[in-house]
Amino acid sequence: MKRVRPSDLCAVIDEDDIVYVAPLPDGPVLVLDGVSALIWQTALDPQIDDTVAYVADATGQRPEDIAGHVDAFVTDLVRRGALVLVDHG
């Protein structure tokens, strides 16, 4: 999975198991909890190289069963302007 970071055009409040993400200026505010908050936090953690493997381990799932879902969720957050892809160039 590609590396991501929060967009400069969104506000983020990360409170334990809930993440509030507001693409500015028009929103809407996204409330991420449970697995969605875990995916957000894991994808942004520079210490974790494999988001899918980490989330699979944390949720008791097999990586091959959730990889498409995790990737689709992150891709949707990029589309919504909450996350941006990190350019390795």
PDB file of N, CA, C and O in Angstrom, chain B, residues numbered from 101:
ATOM      1  N   MET B 101       0.840  -1.172   0.000  1.00  0.00           N
ATOM      2  CA  MET B 101       0.000   0.000   0.000  1.00  0.00           C
ATOM      3  C   MET B 101       0.892   1.244   0.000  1.00  0.00           C
ATOM      4  O   MET B 101       1.949   1.261   0.631  1.00  0.00           O
ATOM      5  N   LYS B 102       0.460   2.266  -0.703  1.00  0.00           N
ATOM      6  CA  LYS B 102       1.225   3.496  -0.793  1.00  0.00           C
ATOM      7  C   LYS B 102       1.187   4.244   0.529  1.00  0.00           C
ATOM      8  O   LYS B 102       0.235   4.119   1.299  1.00  0.00           O
ATOM      9  N   ARG B 103       2.235   5.026   0.786  1.00  0.00           N
ATOM     10  CA  ARG B 103       2.274   5.853   2.000  1.00  0.00           C
ATOM     11  C   ARG B 103       1.369   7.058   1.809  1.00  0.00           C
ATOM     12  O   ARG B 103       1.236   7.588   0.706  1.00  0.00           O
ATOM     13  N   VAL B 104       0.753   7.479   2.900  1.00  0.00           N
ATOM     14  CA  VAL B 104      -0.155   8.622   2.892  1.00  0.00           C
ATOM     15  C   VAL B 104       0.147   9.514   4.080  1.00  0.00           C
ATOM     16  O   VAL B 104       0.841   9.133   5.023  1.00  0.00           O
ATOM     17  N   ARG B 105      -0.401  10.717   3.997  1.00  0.00           N
ATOM     18  CA  ARG B 105      -0.332  11.662   5.112  1.00  0.00           C
ATOM     19  C   ARG B 105      -1.630  12.456   5.099  1.00  0.00           C
ATOM     20  O   ARG B 105      -2.316  12.506   4.078  1.00  0.00           O
ATOM     21  N   PRO B 106      -1.976  13.085   6.243  1.00  0.00           N
ATOM     22  CA  PRO B 106      -3.178  13.923   6.239  1.00  0.00           C
ATOM     23  C   PRO B 106      -3.005  15.096   5.280  1.00  0.00           C
ATOM     24  O   PRO B 106      -1.908  15.635   5.138  1.00  0.00           O
ATOM     25  N   SER B 107      -4.063  15.475   4.643  1.00  0.00           N
ATOM     26  CA  SER B 107      -4.040  16.630   3.754  1.00  0.00           C
ATOM     27  C   SER B 107      -3.783  17.887   4.567  1.00  0.00           C
ATOM     28  O   SER B 107      -4.223  17.998   5.712  1.00  0.00           O
ATOM     29  N   ASP B 108      -3.070  18.833   3.970  1.00  0.00           N
ATOM     30  CA  ASP B 108      -2.871  20.129   4.622  1.00  0.00           C
ATOM     31  C   ASP B 108      -4.181  20.897   4.729  1.00  0.00           C
ATOM     32  O   ASP B 108      -4.279  21.863   5.486  1.00  0.00           O
ATOM     33  N   LEU B 109      -5.182  20.470   3.976  1.00  0.00           N
ATOM     34  CA  LEU B 109      -6.469  21.157   3.952  1.00  0.00           C
ATOM     35  C   LEU B 109      -7.523  20.430   4.779  1.00  0.00           C
ATOM     36  O   LEU B 109      -8.711  20.481   4.460  1.00  0.00           O
ATOM     37  N   CYS B 110      -7.088  19.752   5.845  1.00  0.00           N
ATOM     38  CA  CYS B 110      -8.066  19.138   6.741  1.00  0.00           C
ATOM     39  C   CYS B 110      -7.584  19.262   8.175  1.00  0.00           C
ATOM     40  O   CYS B 110      -6.387  19.324   8.457  1.00  0.00           O
ATOM     41  N   ALA B 111      -8.557  19.296   9.066  1.00  0.00           N
ATOM     42  CA  ALA B 111      -8.275  19.320  10.497  1.00  0.00           C
ATOM     43  C   ALA B 111      -8.518  17.920  11.036  1.00  0.00           C
ATOM     44  O   ALA B 111      -9.457  17.239  10.623  1.00  0.00           O
ATOM     45  N   VAL B 112      -7.661  17.493  11.967  1.00  0.00           N
ATOM     46  CA  VAL B 112      -7.769  16.143  12.521  1.00  0.00           C
ATOM     47  C   VAL B 112      -7.689  16.216  14.040  1.00  0.00           C
ATOM     48  O   VAL B 112      -6.811  16.871  14.603  1.00  0.00           O
ATOM     49  N   ILE B 113      -8.614  15.539  14.680  1.00  0.00           N
ATOM     50  CA  ILE B 113      -8.554  15.337  16.133  1.00  0.00           C
ATOM     51  C   ILE B 113      -8.568  13.834  16.346  1.00  0.00           C
ATOM     52  O   ILE B 113      -9.524  13.153  15.976  1.00  0.00           O
ATOM     53  N   ASP B 114      -7.506  13.325  16.945  1.00  0.00           N
ATOM     54  CA  ASP B 114      -7.361  11.888  17.190  1.00  0.00           C
ATOM     55  C   ASP B 114      -7.466  11.673  18.687  1.00  0.00           C
ATOM     56  O   ASP B 114      -6.532  11.971  19.432  1.00  0.00           O
ATOM     57  N   GLU B 115      -8.600  11.157  19.126  1.00  0.00           N
ATOM     58  CA  GLU B 115      -8.869  10.940  20.545  1.00  0.00           C
ATOM     59  C   GLU B 115      -9.043   9.452  20.814  1.00  0.00           C
ATOM     60  O   GLU B 115     -10.145   8.919  20.684  1.00  0.00           O
ATOM     61  N   ASP B 116      -7.966   8.786  21.185  1.00  0.00           N
ATOM     62  CA  ASP B 116      -7.992   7.362  21.516  1.00  0.00           C
ATOM     63  C   ASP B 116      -8.535   6.529  20.361  1.00  0.00           C
ATOM     64  O   ASP B 116      -7.835   6.316  19.372  1.00  0.00           O
ATOM     65  N   ASP B 117      -9.774   6.057  20.475  1.00  0.00           N
ATOM     66  CA  ASP B 117     -10.338   5.152  19.477  1.00  0.00           C
ATOM     67  C   ASP B 117     -11.230   5.843  18.461  1.00  0.00           C
ATOM     68  O   ASP B 117     -11.865   5.173  17.647  1.00  0.00           O
ATOM     69  N   ILE B 118     -11.291   7.172  18.489  1.00  0.00           N
ATOM     70  CA  ILE B 118     -12.110   7.922  17.544  1.00  0.00           C
ATOM     71  C   ILE B 118     -11.252   9.000  16.897  1.00  0.00           C
ATOM     72  O   ILE B 118     -10.502   9.707  17.571  1.00  0.00           O
ATOM     73  N   VAL B 119     -11.376   9.112  15.576  1.00  0.00           N
ATOM     74  CA  VAL B 119     -10.652  10.141  14.837  1.00  0.00           C
ATOM     75  C   VAL B 119     -11.689  11.000  14.113  1.00  0.00           C
ATOM     76  O   VAL B 119     -12.549  10.486  13.398  1.00  0.00           O
ATOM     77  N   TYR B 120     -11.593  12.311  14.313  1.00  0.00           N
ATOM     78  CA  TYR B 120     -12.458  13.259  13.623  1.00  0.00           C
ATOM     79  C   TYR B 120     -11.615  13.927  12.541  1.00  0.00           C
ATOM     80  O   TYR B 120     -10.561  14.493  12.828  1.00  0.00           O
ATOM     81  N   VAL B 121     -12.084  13.857  11.297  1.00  0.00           N
ATOM     82  CA  VAL B 121     -11.355  14.423  10.173  1.00  0.00           C
ATOM     83  C   VAL B 121     -12.298  15.372   9.446  1.00  0.00           C
ATOM     84  O   VAL B 121     -13.394  14.987   9.039  1.00  0.00           O
ATOM     85  N   ALA B 122     -11.858  16.622   9.289  1.00  0.00           N
ATOM     86  CA  ALA B 122     -12.701  17.618   8.627  1.00  0.00           C
ATOM     87  C   ALA B 122     -11.951  18.238   7.460  1.00  0.00           C
ATOM     88  O   ALA B 122     -11.100  19.104   7.664  1.00  0.00           O
ATOM     89  N   PRO B 123     -12.255  17.808   6.237  1.00  0.00           N
ATOM     90  CA  PRO B 123     -11.684  18.501   5.079  1.00  0.00           C
ATOM     91  C   PRO B 123     -12.200  19.947   5.060  1.00  0.00           C
ATOM     92  O   PRO B 123     -13.406  20.187   5.109  1.00  0.00           O
ATOM     93  N   LEU B 124     -11.283  20.886   4.989  1.00  0.00           N
ATOM     94  CA  LEU B 124     -11.649  22.303   5.074  1.00  0.00           C
ATOM     95  C   LEU B 124     -11.710  22.923   3.693  1.00  0.00           C
ATOM     96  O   LEU B 124     -10.945  22.517   2.818  1.00  0.00           O
ATOM     97  N   PRO B 125     -12.569  23.869   3.462  1.00  0.00           N
ATOM     98  CA  PRO B 125     -13.464  24.526   4.407  1.00  0.00           C
ATOM     99  C   PRO B 125     -14.871  23.937   4.452  1.00  0.00           C
ATOM    100  O   PRO B 125     -15.675  24.347   5.289  1.00  0.00           O
ATOM    101  N   ASP B 126     -15.188  22.991   3.577  1.00  0.00           N
ATOM    102  CA  ASP B 126     -16.580  22.590   3.411  1.00  0.00           C
ATOM    103  C   ASP B 126     -16.987  21.275   4.066  1.00  0.00           C
ATOM    104  O   ASP B 126     -18.166  20.922   4.065  1.00  0.00           O
ATOM    105  N   GLY B 127     -16.012  20.541   4.631  1.00  0.00           N
ATOM    106  CA  GLY B 127     -16.369  19.276   5.265  1.00  0.00           C
ATOM    107  C   GLY B 127     -16.767  18.227   4.251  1.00  0.00           C
ATOM    108  O   GLY B 127     -16.328  18.289   3.102  1.00  0.00           O
ATOM    109  N   PRO B 128     -17.553  17.305   4.626  1.00  0.00           N
ATOM    110  CA  PRO B 128     -18.157  17.090   5.940  1.00  0.00           C
ATOM    111  C   PRO B 128     -17.157  16.485   6.913  1.00  0.00           C
ATOM    112  O   PRO B 128     -16.116  15.967   6.509  1.00  0.00           O
ATOM    113  N   VAL B 129     -17.482  16.553   8.196  1.00  0.00           N
ATOM    114  CA  VAL B 129     -16.648  15.942   9.217  1.00  0.00           C
ATOM    115  C   VAL B 129     -16.835  14.429   9.132  1.00  0.00           C
ATOM    116  O   VAL B 129     -17.958  13.923   9.127  1.00  0.00           O
ATOM    117  N   LEU B 130     -15.729  13.735   9.066  1.00  0.00           N
ATOM    118  CA  LEU B 130     -15.751  12.273   9.061  1.00  0.00           C
ATOM    119  C   LEU B 130     -15.439  11.791  10.470  1.00  0.00           C
ATOM    120  O   LEU B 130     -14.463  12.233  11.077  1.00  0.00           O
ATOM    121  N   VAL B 131     -16.242  10.910  10.982  1.00  0.00           N
ATOM    122  CA  VAL B 131     -16.012  10.332  12.304  1.00  0.00           C
ATOM    123  C   VAL B 131     -15.592   8.885  12.095  1.00  0.00           C
ATOM    124  O   VAL B 131     -16.383   8.049  11.659  1.00  0.00           O
ATOM    125  N   LEU B 132     -14.346   8.610  12.412  1.00  0.00           N
ATOM    126  CA  LEU B 132     -13.791   7.273  12.229  1.00  0.00           C
ATOM    127  C   LEU B 132     -13.663   6.615  13.590  1.00  0.00           C
ATOM    128  O   LEU B 132     -13.037   7.161  14.500  1.00  0.00           O
ATOM    129  N   ASP B 133     -14.258   5.443  13.722  1.00  0.00           N
ATOM    130  CA  ASP B 133     -14.102   4.699  14.965  1.00  0.00           C
ATOM    131  C   ASP B 133     -13.930   3.226  14.647  1.00  0.00           C
ATOM    132  O   ASP B 133     -14.127   2.799  13.509  1.00  0.00           O
ATOM    133  N   GLY B 134     -13.568   2.464  15.639  1.00  0.00           N
ATOM    134  CA  GLY B 134     -13.358   1.036  15.419  1.00  0.00           C
ATOM    135  C   GLY B 134     -12.271   0.782  14.399  1.00  0.00           C
ATOM    136  O   GLY B 134     -11.186   1.358  14.473  1.00  0.00           O
ATOM    137  N   VAL B 135     -12.569  -0.084  13.444  1.00  0.00           N
ATOM    138  CA  VAL B 135     -11.579  -0.473  12.445  1.00  0.00           C
ATOM    139  C   VAL B 135     -11.194   0.701  11.556  1.00  0.00           C
ATOM    140  O   VAL B 135     -10.038   0.803  11.146  1.00  0.00           O
ATOM    141  N   SER B 136     -12.137   1.589  11.251  1.00  0.00           N
ATOM    142  CA  SER B 136     -11.790   2.732  10.390  1.00  0.00           C
ATOM    143  C   SER B 136     -10.761   3.628  11.069  1.00  0.00           C
ATOM    144  O   SER B 136      -9.845   4.115  10.407  1.00  0.00           O
ATOM    145  N   ALA B 137     -10.890   3.857  12.371  1.00  0.00           N
ATOM    146  CA  ALA B 137      -9.885   4.644  13.106  1.00  0.00           C
ATOM    147  C   ALA B 137      -8.550   3.899  13.138  1.00  0.00           C
ATOM    148  O   ALA B 137      -7.490   4.509  12.996  1.00  0.00           O
ATOM    149  N   LEU B 138      -8.606   2.589  13.325  1.00  0.00           N
ATOM    150  CA  LEU B 138      -7.382   1.776  13.333  1.00  0.00           C
ATOM    151  C   LEU B 138      -6.657   1.876  11.997  1.00  0.00           C
ATOM    152  O   LEU B 138      -5.435   2.023  11.964  1.00  0.00           O
ATOM    153  N   ILE B 139      -7.396   1.799  10.900  1.00  0.00           N
ATOM    154  CA  ILE B 139      -6.763   1.911   9.577  1.00  0.00           C
ATOM    155  C   ILE B 139      -6.124   3.284   9.415  1.00  0.00           C
ATOM    156  O   ILE B 139      -4.981   3.374   8.968  1.00  0.00           O
ATOM    157  N   TRP B 140      -6.835   4.360   9.770  1.00  0.00           N
ATOM    158  CA  TRP B 140      -6.297   5.722   9.689  1.00  0.00           C
ATOM    159  C   TRP B 140      -4.998   5.825  10.473  1.00  0.00           C
ATOM    160  O   TRP B 140      -3.977   6.264   9.944  1.00  0.00           O
ATOM    161  N   GLN B 141      -5.043   5.420  11.728  1.00  0.00           N
ATOM    162  CA  GLN B 141      -3.885   5.556  12.607  1.00  0.00           C
ATOM    163  C   GLN B 141      -2.710   4.706  12.126  1.00  0.00           C
ATOM    164  O   GLN B 141      -1.559   5.138  12.192  1.00  0.00           O
ATOM    165  N   THR B 142      -3.002   3.507  11.647  1.00  0.00           N
ATOM    166  CA  THR B 142      -1.951   2.604  11.184  1.00  0.00           C
ATOM    167  C   THR B 142      -1.319   3.102   9.893  1.00  0.00           C
ATOM    168  O   THR B 142      -0.097   3.065   9.745  1.00  0.00           O
ATOM    169  N   ALA B 143      -2.141   3.568   8.957  1.00  0.00           N
ATOM    170  CA  ALA B 143      -1.626   4.060   7.673  1.00  0.00           C
ATOM    171  C   ALA B 143      -0.719   5.268   7.860  1.00  0.00           C
ATOM    172  O   ALA B 143       0.175   5.501   7.046  1.00  0.00           O
ATOM    173  N   LEU B 144      -0.937   6.039   8.923  1.00  0.00           N
ATOM    174  CA  LEU B 144      -0.138   7.241   9.155  1.00  0.00           C
ATOM    175  C   LEU B 144       1.072   7.002  10.059  1.00  0.00           C
ATOM    176  O   LEU B 144       1.914   7.888  10.204  1.00  0.00           O
ATOM    177  N   ASP B 145       1.169   5.840  10.656  1.00  0.00           N
ATOM    178  CA  ASP B 145       2.256   5.543  11.589  1.00  0.00           C
ATOM    179  C   ASP B 145       3.520   5.173  10.813  1.00  0.00           C
ATOM    180  O   ASP B 145       3.559   4.128  10.163  1.00  0.00           O
ATOM    181  N   PRO B 146       4.551   6.014  10.872  1.00  0.00           N
ATOM    182  CA  PRO B 146       5.775   5.726  10.109  1.00  0.00           C
ATOM    183  C   PRO B 146       6.522   4.491  10.628  1.00  0.00           C
ATOM    184  O   PRO B 146       7.399   3.973   9.937  1.00  0.00           O
ATOM    185  N   GLN B 147       6.194   4.019  11.814  1.00  0.00           N
ATOM    186  CA  GLN B 147       6.845   2.837  12.375  1.00  0.00           C
ATOM    187  C   GLN B 147       6.267   1.533  11.811  1.00  0.00           C
ATOM    188  O   GLN B 147       6.864   0.467  11.960  1.00  0.00           O
ATOM    189  N   ILE B 148       5.098   1.631  11.162  1.00  0.00           N
ATOM    190  CA  ILE B 148       4.425   0.437  10.643  1.00  0.00           C
ATOM    191  C   ILE B 148       4.579   0.401   9.124  1.00  0.00           C
ATOM    192  O   ILE B 148       4.108   1.291   8.417  1.00  0.00           O
ATOM    193  N   ASP B 149       5.240  -0.632   8.643  1.00  0.00           N
ATOM    194  CA  ASP B 149       5.505  -0.753   7.203  1.00  0.00           C
ATOM    195  C   ASP B 149       4.345  -1.380   6.440  1.00  0.00           C
ATOM    196  O   ASP B 149       4.138  -1.055   5.271  1.00  0.00           O
ATOM    197  N   ASP B 150       3.591  -2.263   7.067  1.00  0.00           N
ATOM    198  CA  ASP B 150       2.535  -2.996   6.367  1.00  0.00           C
ATOM    199  C   ASP B 150       1.198  -2.784   7.075  1.00  0.00           C
ATOM    200  O   ASP B 150       0.872  -3.486   8.033  1.00  0.00           O
ATOM    201  N   THR B 151       0.439  -1.818   6.597  1.00  0.00           N
ATOM    202  CA  THR B 151      -0.842  -1.480   7.211  1.00  0.00           C
ATOM    203  C   THR B 151      -1.780  -2.672   7.221  1.00  0.00           C
ATOM    204  O   THR B 151      -2.410  -2.951   8.241  1.00  0.00           O
ATOM    205  N   VAL B 152      -1.884  -3.377   6.110  1.00  0.00           N
ATOM    206  CA  VAL B 152      -2.810  -4.507   6.020  1.00  0.00           C
ATOM    207  C   VAL B 152      -2.452  -5.581   7.043  1.00  0.00           C
ATOM    208  O   VAL B 152      -3.332  -6.079   7.745  1.00  0.00           O
ATOM    209  N   ALA B 153      -1.183  -5.943   7.135  1.00  0.00           N
ATOM    210  CA  ALA B 153      -0.763  -6.979   8.082  1.00  0.00           C
ATOM    211  C   ALA B 153      -1.046  -6.555   9.519  1.00  0.00           C
ATOM    212  O   ALA B 153      -1.486  -7.366  10.333  1.00  0.00           O
ATOM    213  N   TYR B 154      -0.796  -5.291   9.829  1.00  0.00           N
ATOM    214  CA  TYR B 154      -1.024  -4.798  11.187  1.00  0.00           C
ATOM    215  C   TYR B 154      -2.509  -4.837  11.534  1.00  0.00           C
ATOM    216  O   TYR B 154      -2.888  -5.316  12.602  1.00  0.00           O
ATOM    217  N   VAL B 155      -3.349  -4.330  10.627  1.00  0.00           N
ATOM    218  CA  VAL B 155      -4.793  -4.311  10.873  1.00  0.00           C
ATOM    219  C   VAL B 155      -5.329  -5.741  10.943  1.00  0.00           C
ATOM    220  O   VAL B 155      -6.181  -6.038  11.780  1.00  0.00           O
ATOM    221  N   ALA B 156      -4.846  -6.617  10.087  1.00  0.00           N
ATOM    222  CA  ALA B 156      -5.284  -8.012  10.122  1.00  0.00           C
ATOM    223  C   ALA B 156      -4.958  -8.643  11.465  1.00  0.00           C
ATOM    224  O   ALA B 156      -5.798  -9.315  12.063  1.00  0.00           O
ATOM    225  N   ASP B 157      -3.738  -8.427  11.936  1.00  0.00           N
ATOM    226  CA  ASP B 157      -3.331  -8.982  13.225  1.00  0.00           C
ATOM    227  C   ASP B 157      -4.178  -8.405  14.359  1.00  0.00           C
ATOM    228  O   ASP B 157      -4.598  -9.136  15.256  1.00  0.00           O
ATOM    229  N   ALA B 158      -4.426  -7.112  14.320  1.00  0.00           N
ATOM    230  CA  ALA B 158      -5.190  -6.452  15.390  1.00  0.00           C
ATOM    231  C   ALA B 158      -6.652  -6.877  15.419  1.00  0.00           C
ATOM    232  O   ALA B 158      -7.299  -6.818  16.464  1.00  0.00           O
ATOM    233  N   THR B 159      -7.173  -7.309  14.265  1.00  0.00           N
ATOM    234  CA  THR B 159      -8.589  -7.666  14.189  1.00  0.00           C
ATOM    235  C   THR B 159      -8.830  -9.168  14.080  1.00  0.00           C
ATOM    236  O   THR B 159      -9.977  -9.611  14.018  1.00  0.00           O
ATOM    237  N   GLY B 160      -7.753  -9.954  14.055  1.00  0.00           N
ATOM    238  CA  GLY B 160      -7.898 -11.397  13.960  1.00  0.00           C
ATOM    239  C   GLY B 160      -8.323 -11.882  12.584  1.00  0.00           C
ATOM    240  O   GLY B 160      -8.904 -12.959  12.453  1.00  0.00           O
ATOM    241  N   GLN B 161      -8.036 -11.090  11.561  1.00  0.00           N
ATOM    242  CA  GLN B 161      -8.390 -11.435  10.184  1.00  0.00           C
ATOM    243  C   GLN B 161      -7.148 -11.894   9.426  1.00  0.00           C
ATOM    244  O   GLN B 161      -6.021 -11.706   9.885  1.00  0.00           O
ATOM    245  N   ARG B 162      -7.364 -12.485   8.284  1.00  0.00           N
ATOM    246  CA  ARG B 162      -6.250 -12.847   7.410  1.00  0.00           C
ATOM    247  C   ARG B 162      -5.972 -11.671   6.483  1.00  0.00           C
ATOM    248  O   ARG B 162      -6.909 -11.071   5.956  1.00  0.00           O
ATOM    249  N   PRO B 163      -4.696 -11.327   6.273  1.00  0.00           N
ATOM    250  CA  PRO B 163      -4.370 -10.191   5.412  1.00  0.00           C
ATOM    251  C   PRO B 163      -5.009 -10.278   4.028  1.00  0.00           C
ATOM    252  O   PRO B 163      -5.486  -9.272   3.502  1.00  0.00           O
ATOM    253  N   GLU B 164      -5.022 -11.463   3.439  1.00  0.00           N
ATOM    254  CA  GLU B 164      -5.584 -11.601   2.095  1.00  0.00           C
ATOM    255  C   GLU B 164      -7.099 -11.370   2.074  1.00  0.00           C
ATOM    256  O   GLU B 164      -7.662 -11.053   1.026  1.00  0.00           O
ATOM    257  N   ASP B 165      -7.750 -11.525   3.215  1.00  0.00           N
ATOM    258  CA  ASP B 165      -9.196 -11.303   3.280  1.00  0.00           C
ATOM    259  C   ASP B 165      -9.571  -9.823   3.416  1.00  0.00           C
ATOM    260  O   ASP B 165     -10.672  -9.423   3.040  1.00  0.00           O
ATOM    261  N   ILE B 166      -8.657  -9.019   3.951  1.00  0.00           N
ATOM    262  CA  ILE B 166      -9.002  -7.618   4.195  1.00  0.00           C
ATOM    263  C   ILE B 166      -8.230  -6.624   3.334  1.00  0.00           C
ATOM    264  O   ILE B 166      -8.554  -5.437   3.331  1.00  0.00           O
ATOM    265  N   ALA B 167      -7.225  -7.079   2.610  1.00  0.00           N
ATOM    266  CA  ALA B 167      -6.363  -6.163   1.850  1.00  0.00           C
ATOM    267  C   ALA B 167      -7.163  -5.256   0.929  1.00  0.00           C
ATOM    268  O   ALA B 167      -6.914  -4.051   0.896  1.00  0.00           O
ATOM    269  N   GLY B 168      -8.100  -5.792   0.192  1.00  0.00           N
ATOM    270  CA  GLY B 168      -8.903  -4.984  -0.723  1.00  0.00           C
ATOM    271  C   GLY B 168      -9.748  -3.957   0.001  1.00  0.00           C
ATOM    272  O   GLY B 168      -9.915  -2.836  -0.481  1.00  0.00           O
ATOM    273  N   HIS B 169     -10.285  -4.329   1.158  1.00  0.00           N
ATOM    274  CA  HIS B 169     -11.111  -3.409   1.938  1.00  0.00           C
ATOM    275  C   HIS B 169     -10.283  -2.258   2.508  1.00  0.00           C
ATOM    276  O   HIS B 169     -10.698  -1.099   2.476  1.00  0.00           O
ATOM    277  N   VAL B 170      -9.109  -2.600   3.027  1.00  0.00           N
ATOM    278  CA  VAL B 170      -8.229  -1.563   3.587  1.00  0.00           C
ATOM    279  C   VAL B 170      -7.796  -0.599   2.490  1.00  0.00           C
ATOM    280  O   VAL B 170      -7.843   0.617   2.675  1.00  0.00           O
ATOM    281  N   ASP B 171      -7.375  -1.137   1.349  1.00  0.00           N
ATOM    282  CA  ASP B 171      -6.944  -0.298   0.240  1.00  0.00           C
ATOM    283  C   ASP B 171      -8.093   0.590  -0.257  1.00  0.00           C
ATOM    284  O   ASP B 171      -7.887   1.772  -0.532  1.00  0.00           O
ATOM    285  N   ALA B 172      -9.286   0.031  -0.371  1.00  0.00           N
ATOM    286  CA  ALA B 172     -10.443   0.813  -0.831  1.00  0.00           C
ATOM    287  C   ALA B 172     -10.778   1.925   0.151  1.00  0.00           C
ATOM    288  O   ALA B 172     -11.138   3.027  -0.264  1.00  0.00           O
ATOM    289  N   PHE B 173     -10.666   1.654   1.441  1.00  0.00           N
ATOM    290  CA  PHE B 173     -10.958   2.670   2.453  1.00  0.00           C
ATOM    291  C   PHE B 173      -9.952   3.823   2.367  1.00  0.00           C
ATOM    292  O   PHE B 173     -10.340   4.991   2.382  1.00  0.00           O
ATOM    293  N   VAL B 174      -8.672   3.493   2.278  1.00  0.00           N
ATOM    294  CA  VAL B 174      -7.644   4.532   2.177  1.00  0.00           C
ATOM    295  C   VAL B 174      -7.818   5.316   0.876  1.00  0.00           C
ATOM    296  O   VAL B 174      -7.699   6.542   0.872  1.00  0.00           O
ATOM    297  N   THR B 175      -8.095   4.629  -0.211  1.00  0.00           N
ATOM    298  CA  THR B 175      -8.324   5.296  -1.499  1.00  0.00           C
ATOM    299  C   THR B 175      -9.502   6.257  -1.406  1.00  0.00           C
ATOM    300  O   THR B 175      -9.454   7.349  -1.972  1.00  0.00           O
ATOM    301  N   ASP B 176     -10.557   5.864  -0.701  1.00  0.00           N
ATOM    302  CA  ASP B 176     -11.715   6.741  -0.523  1.00  0.00           C
ATOM    303  C   ASP B 176     -11.348   7.982   0.293  1.00  0.00           C
ATOM    304  O   ASP B 176     -11.821   9.079  -0.004  1.00  0.00           O
ATOM    305  N   LEU B 177     -10.517   7.819   1.307  1.00  0.00           N
ATOM    306  CA  LEU B 177     -10.089   8.981   2.098  1.00  0.00           C
ATOM    307  C   LEU B 177      -9.238   9.930   1.265  1.00  0.00           C
ATOM    308  O   LEU B 177      -9.299  11.144   1.457  1.00  0.00           O
ATOM    309  N   VAL B 178      -8.449   9.391   0.348  1.00  0.00           N
ATOM    310  CA  VAL B 178      -7.685  10.240  -0.580  1.00  0.00           C
ATOM    311  C   VAL B 178      -8.657  10.980  -1.495  1.00  0.00           C
ATOM    312  O   VAL B 178      -8.512  12.184  -1.710  1.00  0.00           O
ATOM    313  N   ARG B 179      -9.637  10.272  -2.028  1.00  0.00           N
ATOM    314  CA  ARG B 179     -10.634  10.881  -2.920  1.00  0.00           C
ATOM    315  C   ARG B 179     -11.399  11.996  -2.216  1.00  0.00           C
ATOM    316  O   ARG B 179     -11.728  13.008  -2.836  1.00  0.00           O
ATOM    317  N   ARG B 180     -11.681  11.824  -0.941  1.00  0.00           N
ATOM    318  CA  ARG B 180     -12.427  12.824  -0.169  1.00  0.00           C
ATOM    319  C   ARG B 180     -11.562  14.015   0.257  1.00  0.00           C
ATOM    320  O   ARG B 180     -12.079  15.005   0.774  1.00  0.00           O
ATOM    321  N   GLY B 181     -10.249  13.919   0.041  1.00  0.00           N
ATOM    322  CA  GLY B 181      -9.363  15.015   0.401  1.00  0.00           C
ATOM    323  C   GLY B 181      -8.856  14.979   1.823  1.00  0.00           C
ATOM    324  O   GLY B 181      -8.246  15.942   2.289  1.00  0.00           O
ATOM    325  N   ALA B 182      -9.098  13.878   2.526  1.00  0.00           N
ATOM    326  CA  ALA B 182      -8.622  13.759   3.913  1.00  0.00           C
ATOM    327  C   ALA B 182      -7.163  13.318   3.961  1.00  0.00           C
ATOM    328  O   ALA B 182      -6.404  13.743   4.832  1.00  0.00           O
ATOM    329  N   LEU B 183      -6.782  12.468   3.023  1.00  0.00           N
ATOM    330  CA  LEU B 183      -5.407  11.984   2.940  1.00  0.00           C
ATOM    331  C   LEU B 183      -4.840  12.335   1.574  1.00  0.00           C
ATOM    332  O   LEU B 183      -5.579  12.494   0.603  1.00  0.00           O
ATOM    333  N   VAL B 184      -3.527  12.453   1.513  1.00  0.00           N
ATOM    334  CA  VAL B 184      -2.840  12.629   0.238  1.00  0.00           C
ATOM    335  C   VAL B 184      -1.730  11.595   0.153  1.00  0.00           C
ATOM    336  O   VAL B 184      -1.153  11.198   1.165  1.00  0.00           O
ATOM    337  N   LEU B 185      -1.441  11.167  -1.063  1.00  0.00           N
ATOM    338  CA  LEU B 185      -0.351  10.219  -1.272  1.00  0.00           C
ATOM    339  C   LEU B 185       0.980  10.928  -1.076  1.00  0.00           C
ATOM    340  O   LEU B 185       1.146  12.081  -1.471  1.00  0.00           O
ATOM    341  N   VAL B 186       1.912  10.235  -0.470  1.00  0.00           N
ATOM    342  CA  VAL B 186       3.256  10.763  -0.251  1.00  0.00           C
ATOM    343  C   VAL B 186       4.087  10.449  -1.481  1.00  0.00           C
ATOM    344  O   VAL B 186       4.177   9.294  -1.898  1.00  0.00           O
ATOM    345  N   ASP B 187       4.691  11.468  -2.059  1.00  0.00           N
ATOM    346  CA  ASP B 187       5.533  11.298  -3.249  1.00  0.00           C
ATOM    347  C   ASP B 187       6.918  10.872  -2.805  1.00  0.00           C
ATOM    348  O   ASP B 187       7.580  11.566  -2.033  1.00  0.00           O
ATOM    349  N   HIS B 188       7.344   9.735  -3.296  1.00  0.00           N
ATOM    350  CA  HIS B 188       8.680   9.234  -2.954  1.00  0.00           C
ATOM    351  C   HIS B 188       9.735   9.723  -3.932  1.00  0.00           C
ATOM    352  O   HIS B 188      10.902   9.344  -3.834  1.00  0.00           O
ATOM    353  N   GLY B 189       9.326  10.564  -4.875  1.00  0.00           N
ATOM    354  CA  GLY B 189      10.234  11.007  -5.925  1.00  0.00           C
ATOM    355  C   GLY B 189      11.202  11.982  -5.450  1.00  0.00           C
ATOM    356  O   GLY B 189      12.037  12.450  -6.224  1.00  0.00           O
TER     357      GLY B 189
END
